[in-house]
Amino acid sequence: MKKVLAVLIAISAFSGLVYAQEKVQVLSTQELVSVCKLPASPESRSFCIGYTTAIYDTYLATRQPQRAKPFICVKQPAPPRDEIIGDFVKFAQANPQTADKPASGTVLGYLAMRFPCVRK
């Protein structure tokens, strides 16, 4: 029993090492723009909405208001998602230097430009 447990632990450690060395593919701005362009298939539209919503939700969930002032302030009622995504696609296409950058950073930059916070 001890030998089996030792083997399982060794396999687990080895597989963890393999996963740790695996390169994580980051979605580029160009890849996201390709998925988000209209007209989109239902699958592409769902992926685009889910991915961009997750970026914004992560911004909201991880922002530390005690340490950093907000830089994205969406006033309610917010514009329709399709309008925001369409404007993002136009923004990314007008800024080709972002094509190979991570999509999440480009989306956050676009949202900060589109929905700036009023400075007091």
Summary of the structure (lengths in Angstrom):
residues: 120
radius of gyration: 20.0
end to end distance: 67.3
largest distance: 67.3
contacts: 268
relative contact order: 0.16
helix: 65%
strand: 2%
